[in-house]
């Protein structure tokens, strides 16, 4: 049986979540924001590349002995 979440707690958490990102970005310098964005892009590309490579190897009959 799934536990029901307290709607008031969910709303409060969501409210804080909406403030966090923009507040953090406002404190960073342009160079820091750029570096953070660059790291995020590299992480996304790495994840996409790994997923693509995994798809290429699924059902691969070229097993080396």
Residue frames relative to the residue before (quaternion, step in Angstrom):
aa qw qx qy qz dx dy dz
X 1.0000 0.0000 0.0000 0.0000 0.00 0.00 0.00
X 0.3841 -0.7338 0.5155 0.2198 3.58 -0.81 1.01
X 0.4301 -0.6895 0.5184 0.2661 3.54 -1.05 0.81
X 0.3956 -0.6983 0.5442 0.2442 3.56 -1.02 0.81
X 0.3538 -0.7266 0.5491 0.2127 3.55 -0.99 0.85
X 0.5124 -0.6217 0.4982 0.3206 3.51 -1.17 0.66
X 0.4268 -0.7355 0.4597 0.2558 3.64 -0.50 1.14
X 0.6335 0.5314 -0.3367 0.4504 3.59 1.03 -0.73
X 0.6595 0.4994 -0.3015 0.4741 3.58 1.00 -0.82
X 0.6284 0.5305 -0.3271 0.4656 3.57 1.03 -0.79
X 0.6623 0.5040 -0.3029 0.4644 3.59 0.91 -0.91
X 0.6559 0.5091 -0.3125 0.4614 3.58 0.95 -0.85
X 0.6617 0.5005 -0.3046 0.4680 3.59 0.95 -0.82
X 0.6414 0.5195 -0.3154 0.4683 3.55 1.02 -0.80
X 0.6293 0.5446 -0.3313 0.4446 3.57 0.98 -0.82
X 0.6713 0.4806 -0.2914 0.4832 3.58 0.94 -0.86
X 0.6373 0.5430 -0.3193 0.4439 3.57 1.05 -0.77
X 0.6421 0.5282 -0.3232 0.4520 3.56 1.04 -0.67
X 0.6896 0.4790 -0.2771 0.4672 3.58 1.13 -0.60
X 0.6035 0.6596 -0.3401 0.2918 3.56 1.00 -0.88
X 0.7054 0.4874 -0.2812 0.4310 3.59 0.71 -1.04
X 0.7063 0.4452 -0.2793 0.4743 3.61 0.73 -0.97
X 0.6293 0.5269 -0.3424 0.4572 3.61 1.04 -0.71
X 0.6521 0.4977 -0.3156 0.4769 3.59 0.98 -0.83
X 0.6621 0.5163 -0.3077 0.4477 3.59 0.90 -0.90
X 0.6379 0.5426 -0.3303 0.4354 3.58 1.03 -0.74
X 0.6747 0.4972 -0.2923 0.4606 3.59 1.14 -0.61
X 0.6461 0.5433 -0.3200 0.4300 3.58 1.17 -0.52
X 0.4761 -0.6246 0.5248 0.3283 3.55 -1.22 0.50
X 0.6732 -0.4784 0.3607 0.4334 3.58 -1.25 0.27
X 0.6463 0.5185 -0.3198 0.4595 3.58 1.00 -0.80
X 0.6580 0.5010 -0.3132 0.4669 3.61 0.97 -0.80
X 0.6369 0.5154 -0.3269 0.4710 3.59 1.01 -0.80
X 0.6444 0.5271 -0.3144 0.4562 3.57 0.99 -0.86
X 0.6633 0.5002 -0.3012 0.4681 3.59 0.92 -0.89
X 0.6403 0.5217 -0.3181 0.4654 3.59 0.99 -0.83
X 0.6613 0.4974 -0.3004 0.4745 3.58 0.95 -0.88
X 0.6330 0.5347 -0.3271 0.4543 3.59 1.00 -0.82
X 0.6556 0.5039 -0.3102 0.4691 3.59 0.94 -0.87
X 0.6447 0.5229 -0.3216 0.4556 3.59 1.00 -0.81
X 0.6535 0.5108 -0.3131 0.4626 3.58 0.96 -0.85
X 0.6560 0.5078 -0.3164 0.4601 3.58 0.92 -0.87
X 0.6368 0.5180 -0.3270 0.4682 3.58 1.03 -0.74
X 0.6543 0.4999 -0.3163 0.4711 3.60 0.96 -0.81
X 0.6550 0.5050 -0.3168 0.4643 3.60 0.93 -0.85
X 0.6447 0.5187 -0.3254 0.4577 3.58 0.95 -0.84
X 0.6555 0.5032 -0.3117 0.4689 3.58 0.96 -0.85
X 0.6587 0.4999 -0.3121 0.4678 3.61 0.95 -0.84
X 0.6452 0.5222 -0.3176 0.4584 3.58 0.99 -0.85
X 0.6515 0.5100 -0.3118 0.4671 3.59 0.95 -0.87
X 0.6488 0.5148 -0.3171 0.4621 3.57 0.97 -0.84
X 0.6557 0.5097 -0.3076 0.4643 3.58 0.98 -0.87
X 0.6643 0.4985 -0.3064 0.4651 3.60 0.92 -0.88
X 0.6283 0.5269 -0.3364 0.4631 3.58 1.02 -0.75
X 0.6522 0.5151 -0.3137 0.4593 3.58 0.98 -0.85
X 0.6480 0.5236 -0.3239 0.4484 3.59 1.04 -0.70
X 0.7257 0.4485 -0.2410 0.4627 3.58 1.07 -0.70
X 0.5141 0.6264 -0.4345 0.3931 3.60 1.20 -0.21
X 0.8320 0.1289 -0.1272 0.5243 3.56 -0.76 1.05
X 0.3628 0.7389 -0.4868 0.2922 3.58 1.25 0.32
X 0.2602 -0.7976 0.5291 0.1268 3.61 -0.67 1.09
X 0.5499 0.6235 -0.3919 0.3941 3.58 1.24 -0.03
X 0.1215 0.8027 -0.5706 0.1239 3.56 0.43 1.20
X 0.2928 -0.7557 0.5614 0.1673 3.56 -0.86 0.94
X 0.2565 -0.7747 0.5608 0.1402 3.54 -1.03 0.80
